[in-house]
Amino acid sequence: MSDNRVKRMAPVLDLALEEEKKAARTLGECQQQLDEAGARLRDLEHYAGEYEKGWAQRGGQGVGREWLINYQRFMSQMQTAIEQQQQTLDWHRQSLERARDNWRQRYQRVEALRKLIERYQEEARARADKQEQKLLDELTQRAFANRP
């Protein structure tokens, strides 16, 4: 016996599954963006470190005032870029957390719908079994009633 409640819930489950898949894709994209932002920050920090090493080597040979001013300006710009990239990284972390929470909610909804549908199916099977048993009991009673 087919249960109408199960049939009515199928499109709801399909929609919830689609929303969960979309949330999972968004979560993956957010993770990728966070990874890329982290890589850019590491690159900036590495570049700034390398530039500092070069300055230390060059500084040992003696540098002019203009070169020192340019170096300080460049390092200030690098520090600003690193700070901005750190803010970007923090923003991506927050975005990832929001996406993870959204996915978790969608996933929990799908699981709740699956359990509900499973309960409906079990109830339908129980009703069908009960109906079948009732029919068998009636047939058995008729068989005994019709015996001479």
Backbone as ProteinMPNN parsed JSONL, in Angstrom:
{"seq_chain_A": "MSDNRVKRMAPVLDLALEEEKKAARTLGECQQQLDEAGARLRDLEHYAGEYEKGWAQRGGQGVGREWLINYQRFMSQMQTAIEQQQQTLDWHRQSLERARDNWRQRYQRVEALRKLIERYQEEARARADKQEQKLLDELTQRAFANRP", "coords_chain_A": {"N_chain_A": [[0.84, -1.191, 0.0], [0.583, 2.133, -0.856], [1.579, 5.171, 0.608], [0.059, 8.296, 0.847], [1.134, 10.449, 2.214], [3.876, 10.039, 2.128], [4.327, 10.306, -0.615], [3.642, 13.0, -0.915], [5.67, 14.19, 0.519], [7.963, 13.734, -0.936], [8.693, 15.723, -2.997], [9.319, 17.807, -1.276], [11.494, 16.804, 0.13], [13.249, 16.512, -2.048], [13.657, 19.21, -2.758], [14.859, 20.135, -0.391], [17.174, 18.597, -0.439], [18.415, 19.662, -2.715], [18.873, 22.272, -1.827], [20.661, 21.707, 0.235], [22.814, 20.627, -1.197], [23.533, 22.886, -2.67], [24.315, 24.575, -0.582], [26.495, 23.114, 0.297], [28.196, 23.34, -1.907], [28.665, 26.099, -1.826], [29.973, 26.226, 0.613], [32.311, 24.825, -0.029], [33.371, 26.586, -1.947], [33.842, 28.828, -0.346], [35.789, 27.79, 1.354], [37.836, 27.401, -0.475], [38.341, 30.053, -1.26], [39.243, 31.067, 1.178], [41.574, 29.563, 1.491], [43.039, 30.524, -0.717], [43.307, 33.237, -0.006], [44.851, 32.958, 2.275], [47.169, 31.917, 1.13], [47.969, 34.11, -0.42], [48.547, 35.928, 1.615], [50.685, 34.619, 2.891], [52.495, 34.717, 0.761], [52.903, 37.509, 0.524], [54.052, 38.037, 3.049], [56.348, 36.471, 2.846], [57.626, 37.699, 0.675], [58.081, 40.252, 1.766], [59.828, 39.543, 3.815], [61.985, 38.547, 2.33], [62.722, 40.866, 1.009], [63.553, 42.38, 3.15], [65.807, 40.919, 3.938], [67.414, 41.363, 1.708], [67.775, 44.095, 2.005], [69.287, 44.155, 4.343], [71.622, 42.959, 3.463], [72.413, 44.761, 1.47], [72.533, 47.058, 2.978], [74.76, 46.606, 4.512], [76.754, 47.244, 2.791], [76.561, 49.855, 2.567], [74.352, 52.558, 2.111], [72.493, 55.11, 0.416], [70.743, 58.111, 1.426], [68.347, 58.549, -0.008], [67.814, 55.968, -0.992], [67.341, 54.631, 1.412], [65.054, 55.99, 2.307], [63.248, 55.264, 0.278], [63.233, 52.505, 0.723], [62.083, 52.387, 3.304], [59.562, 53.477, 2.736], [58.603, 51.59, 0.92], [58.549, 49.286, 2.59], [56.677, 50.12, 4.43], [54.424, 50.247, 2.801], [54.268, 47.548, 2.165], [53.717, 46.496, 4.704], [51.203, 47.615, 5.126], [49.804, 46.356, 3.045], [50.014, 43.7, 3.927], [48.558, 43.839, 6.321], [46.029, 44.519, 5.298], [45.539, 42.229, 3.792], [45.45, 40.381, 5.826], [43.11, 41.194, 7.08], [41.336, 40.599, 5.031], [41.649, 37.831, 4.996], [40.615, 37.214, 7.536], [37.974, 38.026, 7.108], [37.221, 36.118, 5.199], [37.407, 33.825, 6.759], [35.28, 34.236, 8.539], [33.202, 34.235, 6.712], [33.377, 31.613, 5.82], [32.643, 30.258, 8.163], [29.972, 31.104, 8.416], [28.937, 29.938, 6.097], [29.398, 27.263, 6.69], [27.719, 26.918, 8.916], [25.248, 27.39, 7.676], [25.197, 25.24, 5.834], [25.181, 23.108, 7.661], [22.68, 23.47, 8.884], [21.002, 23.026, 6.676], [21.659, 20.382, 6.08], [20.811, 19.088, 8.428], [18.09, 19.525, 8.191], [17.485, 17.992, 5.92], [18.077, 15.441, 6.926], [16.172, 15.274, 8.981], [13.813, 15.324, 7.468], [14.136, 12.94, 6.024], [13.978, 11.068, 8.107], [11.348, 11.533, 8.93], [9.921, 10.766, 6.629], [10.668, 8.094, 6.565], [9.436, 7.226, 8.923], [6.76, 7.634, 8.181], [6.631, 5.738, 6.117], [7.028, 3.37, 7.562], [4.751, 3.424, 9.186], [2.807, 3.185, 7.194], [3.418, 0.636, 6.213], [2.827, -0.848, 8.496], [0.085, -0.389, 8.735], [-0.746, -1.591, 6.369], [0.056, -4.233, 6.844], [-1.561, -4.82, 9.012], [-4.082, -4.598, 7.845], [-3.9, -6.65, 5.983], [-3.645, -8.83, 7.7], [-6.125, -8.727, 8.946], [-7.789, -9.289, 6.772], [-6.928, -11.906, 6.196], [-7.72, -13.17, 8.548], [-10.496, -12.894, 8.34], [-10.967, -14.428, 6.047], [-10.163, -16.909, 6.982], [-12.052, -17.333, 9.012], [-14.383, -17.456, 7.478], [-13.824, -19.716, 5.99], [-13.863, -21.687, 7.954], [-16.446, -21.345, 8.806], [-17.949, -22.126, 6.64], [-17.563, -24.82, 6.565], [-18.856, -28.113, 6.737]], "CA_chain_A": [[0.0, 0.0, 0.0], [1.344, 3.372, -0.962], [1.085, 6.195, 1.525], [0.026, 9.612, 0.211], [2.04, 11.368, 2.924], [5.231, 9.816, 1.592], [4.348, 10.917, -1.953], [3.621, 14.463, -0.777], [6.942, 14.635, 1.095], [9.068, 13.526, -1.889], [9.206, 16.983, -3.561], [9.897, 18.603, -0.185], [12.828, 16.235, 0.331], [14.067, 16.871, -3.216], [14.02, 20.626, -2.616], [15.805, 20.233, 0.726], [18.449, 18.03, -0.923], [19.019, 20.644, -3.627], [19.378, 23.366, -0.993], [21.837, 21.204, 0.961], [23.903, 20.547, -2.177], [23.947, 24.263, -2.963], [25.044, 25.048, 0.596], [27.783, 22.406, 0.302], [29.037, 23.973, -2.941], [29.061, 27.403, -1.291], [30.965, 25.944, 1.651], [33.559, 24.5, -0.731], [33.898, 27.813, -2.554], [34.36, 29.666, 0.748], [37.045, 27.182, 1.803], [38.834, 27.68, -1.509], [38.69, 31.476, -1.16], [40.059, 31.217, 2.388], [42.894, 29.004, 1.174], [43.724, 31.449, -1.622], [43.65, 34.438, 0.759], [45.974, 32.564, 3.13], [48.358, 31.794, 0.278], [48.403, 35.472, -0.768], [49.159, 36.505, 2.81], [52.011, 33.991, 3.04], [53.351, 35.27, -0.298], [53.278, 38.875, 0.909], [54.978, 37.959, 4.179], [57.606, 35.93, 2.325], [58.242, 38.742, -0.14], [58.571, 41.292, 2.681], [60.998, 38.974, 4.486], [63.087, 38.507, 1.358], [63.146, 42.247, 0.756], [64.315, 42.788, 4.341], [67.121, 40.272, 3.852], [68.164, 42.1, 0.693], [68.155, 45.376, 2.58], [70.36, 43.913, 5.309], [72.848, 42.732, 2.686], [72.78, 46.006, 0.808], [72.864, 48.014, 4.027], [76.137, 46.341, 4.937], [77.639, 47.849, 1.802], [76.354, 51.3, 2.628], [73.267, 53.015, 1.259], [72.24, 56.548, 0.463], [69.541, 58.58, 2.108], [67.206, 58.318, -0.881], [67.558, 54.533, -1.015], [66.767, 54.313, 2.71], [63.685, 56.524, 2.315], [62.472, 54.383, -0.607], [63.087, 51.229, 1.415], [61.108, 52.568, 4.379], [58.265, 53.672, 2.102], [58.18, 50.3, 0.392], [58.221, 48.397, 3.707], [55.421, 50.618, 4.99], [53.394, 49.788, 1.877], [54.166, 46.094, 2.337], [53.025, 46.25, 5.962], [49.796, 47.944, 4.88], [49.259, 45.276, 2.222], [49.9, 42.515, 4.784], [47.433, 44.072, 7.234], [44.794, 44.421, 4.512], [45.341, 40.819, 3.433], [45.034, 39.71, 7.065], [41.683, 41.515, 7.241], [40.648, 39.8, 4.017], [41.677, 36.458, 5.486], [39.649, 37.151, 8.644], [36.645, 38.091, 6.515], [36.958, 34.82, 4.571], [37.156, 32.865, 7.851], [33.908, 34.465, 9.0], [32.33, 33.785, 5.619], [33.408, 30.146, 5.868], [31.839, 29.836, 9.313], [28.556, 31.301, 8.06], [28.598, 28.915, 5.099], [29.372, 25.973, 7.394], [26.478, 26.903, 9.71], [24.141, 27.253, 6.726], [25.205, 23.866, 5.343], [24.769, 22.248, 8.773], [21.222, 23.593, 9.02], [20.383, 22.354, 5.518], [21.893, 18.949, 6.25], [19.928, 18.626, 9.493], [16.724, 19.519, 7.653], [17.375, 16.814, 5.055], [18.03, 14.253, 7.782], [14.868, 15.265, 9.659], [12.805, 14.924, 6.467], [14.32, 11.508, 5.752], [13.43, 10.318, 9.246], [9.897, 11.669, 8.879], [9.447, 9.911, 5.532], [10.858, 6.716, 7.013], [8.364, 6.952, 9.881], [5.535, 7.499, 7.389], [6.686, 4.456, 5.409], [6.823, 2.319, 8.557], [3.332, 3.461, 9.552], [2.042, 2.652, 6.049], [3.627, -0.818, 6.21], [2.089, -1.41, 9.639], [-1.349, -0.384, 8.362], [-0.952, -2.613, 5.333], [0.165, -5.535, 7.502], [-2.758, -4.98, 9.848], [-5.193, -4.826, 6.919], [-3.717, -7.986, 5.417], [-3.963, -9.791, 8.755], [-7.583, -8.698, 9.117], [-8.35, -10.007, 5.628], [-6.639, -13.336, 6.386], [-8.577, -13.635, 9.633], [-11.854, -13.012, 7.801], [-10.986, -15.584, 5.145], [-10.075, -18.11, 7.812], [-13.354, -17.491, 9.663], [-15.337, -17.892, 6.449], [-13.493, -21.097, 5.628], [-14.359, -22.547, 9.03], [-17.907, -21.21, 8.866], [-18.531, -22.839, 5.501], [-17.319, -26.268, 6.686], [-20.049, -28.81, 7.22]], "C_chain_A": [[0.876, 1.241, 0.0], [0.727, 4.428, -0.045], [1.171, 7.56, 0.854], [0.96, 10.605, 0.901], [3.461, 11.239, 2.396], [5.356, 10.486, 0.225], [4.39, 12.44, -1.873], [4.957, 14.996, -0.259], [8.113, 14.529, 0.108], [9.561, 14.842, -2.502], [9.844, 17.889, -2.49], [11.326, 18.127, 0.097], [13.753, 16.599, -0.827], [14.55, 18.314, -3.129], [15.061, 20.805, -1.507], [17.179, 19.68, 0.325], [19.17, 19.01, -1.842], [19.606, 21.811, -2.839], [20.637, 22.943, -0.234], [23.035, 21.102, 0.024], [24.441, 21.936, -2.513], [24.762, 24.823, -1.797], [26.415, 24.382, 0.679], [28.736, 23.001, -0.738], [29.549, 25.323, -2.445], [30.138, 27.225, -0.225], [32.32, 25.625, 1.011], [34.197, 25.725, -1.355], [34.508, 28.728, -1.488], [35.692, 29.118, 1.256], [38.16, 27.48, 0.804], [39.282, 29.144, -1.439], [39.551, 31.737, 0.075], [41.474, 30.703, 2.138], [43.702, 29.95, 0.293], [44.158, 32.724, -0.886], [44.824, 34.147, 1.686], [47.266, 32.457, 2.334], [48.879, 33.179, -0.11], [49.084, 36.146, 0.426], [50.556, 35.924, 3.027], [52.984, 34.526, 1.989], [53.823, 36.677, 0.055], [54.299, 38.869, 2.044], [56.347, 37.451, 3.73], [58.364, 37.01, 1.535], [58.826, 39.845, 0.743], [59.826, 40.806, 3.41], [62.209, 38.934, 3.573], [63.631, 39.916, 1.092], [63.963, 42.761, 1.944], [65.71, 42.189, 4.329], [68.007, 41.012, 2.85], [68.627, 43.448, 1.22], [69.314, 45.205, 3.549], [71.679, 43.703, 4.567], [73.338, 44.033, 2.054], [73.214, 47.057, 1.828], [74.282, 47.827, 4.543], [77.148, 46.975, 4.002], [77.537, 49.367, 1.818], [75.286, 51.724, 1.638], [73.105, 54.52, 1.429], [70.916, 56.847, 1.146], [68.286, 58.281, 1.286], [66.834, 56.833, -0.933], [66.883, 54.114, 0.292], [65.319, 54.798, 2.806], [62.781, 55.652, 1.448], [62.213, 53.027, 0.054], [62.011, 51.339, 2.492], [59.693, 52.737, 3.819], [57.721, 52.334, 1.587], [57.771, 49.35, 1.511], [56.92, 48.832, 4.385], [54.252, 50.156, 4.114], [53.186, 48.275, 2.002], [53.408, 45.767, 3.622], [51.532, 46.547, 5.825], [49.125, 46.83, 4.075], [49.063, 44.005, 3.054], [48.718, 42.665, 5.738], [46.096, 43.955, 6.499], [44.501, 42.973, 4.143], [44.924, 40.016, 4.665], [43.551, 39.966, 7.339], [40.837, 40.711, 6.245], [40.567, 38.343, 4.46], [40.667, 36.275, 6.619], [38.22, 37.167, 8.104], [36.265, 36.743, 5.889], [36.724, 33.741, 5.626], [35.716, 33.001, 8.352], [32.902, 33.974, 7.957], [32.254, 32.256, 5.604], [32.56, 29.634, 7.024], [30.342, 29.99, 9.037], [28.095, 30.232, 7.069], [28.511, 27.538, 5.755], [28.091, 25.846, 8.225], [25.263, 26.697, 8.81], [24.055, 25.821, 6.208], [24.703, 22.911, 6.429], [23.25, 22.272, 8.958], [20.504, 22.855, 7.89], [20.491, 20.835, 5.649], [20.955, 18.38, 7.319], [18.474, 18.565, 9.023], [16.507, 18.288, 6.769], [17.245, 15.553, 5.907], [16.692, 14.154, 8.511], [13.765, 14.831, 8.693], [12.918, 13.439, 6.138], [13.736, 10.66, 6.878], [11.906, 10.369, 9.26], [9.32, 10.76, 7.8], [9.579, 8.441, 5.922], [9.761, 6.322, 8.01], [7.028, 6.771, 9.16], [5.492, 6.153, 6.674], [6.438, 3.293, 6.371], [5.355, 2.261, 8.99], [2.473, 2.875, 8.436], [2.189, 1.131, 5.984], [2.833, -1.477, 7.342], [0.592, -1.456, 9.343], [-1.649, -1.472, 7.334], [-0.884, -4.0, 5.947], [-1.088, -5.83, 8.322], [-3.976, -5.298, 8.971], [-5.114, -6.239, 6.326], [-4.07, -9.056, 6.453], [-5.467, -9.869, 8.985], [-8.263, -9.489, 8.004], [-8.122, -11.508, 5.777], [-7.511, -13.919, 7.487], [-10.011, -13.84, 9.146], [-11.973, -14.227, 6.891], [-10.948, -16.89, 5.929], [-11.41, -18.38, 8.487], [-14.406, -17.993, 8.673], [-15.1, -19.345, 6.088], [-14.023, -22.054, 6.685], [-15.874, -22.485, 9.129], [-18.581, -22.002, 7.77], [-18.287, -24.345, 5.57], [-18.557, -26.941, 7.245], [-19.872, -29.417, 8.613]], "O_chain_A": [[1.81, 1.353, 0.794], [-0.494, 4.549, 0.054], [2.227, 7.942, 0.35], [1.512, 11.496, 0.256], [4.162, 12.239, 2.239], [6.354, 11.146, -0.065], [5.079, 13.094, -2.656], [5.333, 16.128, -0.564], [9.145, 15.17, 0.306], [10.772, 15.062, -2.524], [10.782, 18.634, -2.771], [12.24, 18.931, 0.279], [14.912, 16.954, -0.609], [15.717, 18.602, -3.396], [16.032, 21.543, -1.675], [18.213, 20.229, 0.705], [20.388, 19.17, -1.757], [20.701, 22.283, -3.142], [21.568, 23.733, -0.081], [24.152, 21.451, 0.407], [25.651, 22.134, -2.624], [25.785, 25.473, -2.009], [27.389, 25.016, 1.086], [29.931, 23.148, -0.483], [30.722, 25.652, -2.621], [31.101, 27.99, -0.174], [33.354, 26.11, 1.469], [35.416, 25.892, -1.305], [35.562, 29.327, -1.704], [36.611, 29.881, 1.552], [39.291, 27.774, 1.193], [40.473, 29.435, -1.548], [40.485, 32.538, 0.023], [42.451, 31.339, 2.531], [44.895, 30.156, 0.518], [45.255, 33.231, -1.12], [45.697, 34.996, 1.865], [48.33, 32.859, 2.805], [50.09, 33.402, -0.13], [50.079, 36.851, 0.261], [51.5, 36.66, 3.314], [54.156, 34.762, 2.285], [55.002, 36.998, -0.097], [55.287, 39.602, 2.006], [57.379, 37.946, 4.183], [59.568, 37.202, 1.707], [59.936, 40.319, 0.498], [60.773, 41.568, 3.599], [63.324, 39.248, 3.99], [64.838, 40.12, 0.967], [64.943, 43.486, 1.766], [66.684, 42.862, 4.668], [69.186, 41.256, 3.104], [69.735, 43.893, 0.921], [70.228, 46.028, 3.571], [72.723, 44.203, 4.986], [74.525, 44.355, 2.102], [74.133, 47.839, 1.584], [74.928, 48.787, 4.963], [78.29, 47.214, 4.395], [78.317, 50.069, 1.173], [75.299, 51.313, 0.478], [73.514, 55.111, 2.428], [70.098, 55.963, 1.4], [67.282, 57.814, 1.824], [65.652, 56.493, -0.919], [65.945, 53.317, 0.27], [64.459, 54.089, 3.329], [61.66, 55.336, 1.849], [61.117, 52.475, -0.043], [61.129, 50.485, 2.582], [58.736, 52.195, 4.373], [56.554, 51.996, 1.786], [56.749, 48.674, 1.397], [56.154, 47.993, 4.858], [53.217, 49.727, 4.625], [52.055, 47.791, 1.947], [52.561, 44.874, 3.638], [50.698, 45.811, 6.351], [48.011, 46.414, 4.39], [48.057, 43.313, 2.901], [47.96, 41.716, 5.939], [45.146, 43.365, 7.015], [43.349, 42.54, 4.175], [44.135, 39.077, 4.558], [42.827, 39.07, 7.774], [39.763, 40.212, 6.584], [39.528, 37.701, 4.31], [39.943, 35.28, 6.648], [37.36, 36.422, 8.575], [35.132, 36.283, 6.029], [35.922, 32.833, 5.408], [35.024, 32.004, 8.56], [31.881, 33.374, 8.295], [31.184, 31.684, 5.397], [31.827, 28.658, 6.861], [29.546, 29.117, 9.381], [26.996, 29.691, 7.193], [27.641, 26.739, 5.408], [27.455, 24.792, 8.235], [24.36, 25.927, 9.138], [22.967, 25.247, 6.146], [23.902, 22.017, 6.157], [22.62, 21.235, 9.161], [19.523, 22.149, 8.122], [19.542, 20.103, 5.366], [20.374, 17.312, 7.132], [17.724, 17.669, 9.408], [15.475, 17.624, 6.859], [16.4, 14.7, 5.636], [16.139, 13.062, 8.641], [12.884, 14.056, 9.063], [11.904, 12.757, 5.991], [13.077, 9.651, 6.625], [11.249, 9.374, 9.563], [8.334, 10.062, 8.038], [8.691, 7.639, 5.635], [9.225, 5.215, 7.946], [6.258, 5.868, 9.485], [4.449, 5.501, 6.628], [5.725, 2.347, 6.038], [4.788, 1.179, 9.141], [1.517, 2.149, 8.705], [1.217, 0.419, 5.733], [2.239, -2.539, 7.155], [-0.084, -2.435, 9.658], [-2.658, -2.173, 7.415], [-1.693, -4.862, 5.603], [-1.601, -6.949, 8.32], [-4.792, -6.154, 9.312], [-6.125, -6.928, 6.187], [-4.71, -10.058, 6.132], [-6.015, -10.951, 9.193], [-9.192, -10.258, 8.253], [-9.027, -12.299, 5.512], [-7.988, -15.047, 7.367], [-10.66, -14.827, 9.49], [-12.956, -14.966, 6.953], [-11.623, -17.858, 5.576], [-11.86, -19.525, 8.535], [-15.22, -18.855, 9.005], [-16.043, -20.114, 5.902], [-14.567, -23.109, 6.357], [-16.514, -23.469, 9.498], [-19.688, -22.503, 7.964], [-18.767, -25.077, 4.705], [-19.226, -26.399, 8.124], [-20.799, -30.032, 9.14]]}, "name": "protein", "num_of_chains": 1, "seq": "MSDNRVKRMAPVLDLALEEEKKAARTLGECQQQLDEAGARLRDLEHYAGEYEKGWAQRGGQGVGREWLINYQRFMSQMQTAIEQQQQTLDWHRQSLERARDNWRQRYQRVEALRKLIERYQEEARARADKQEQKLLDELTQRAFANRP"}
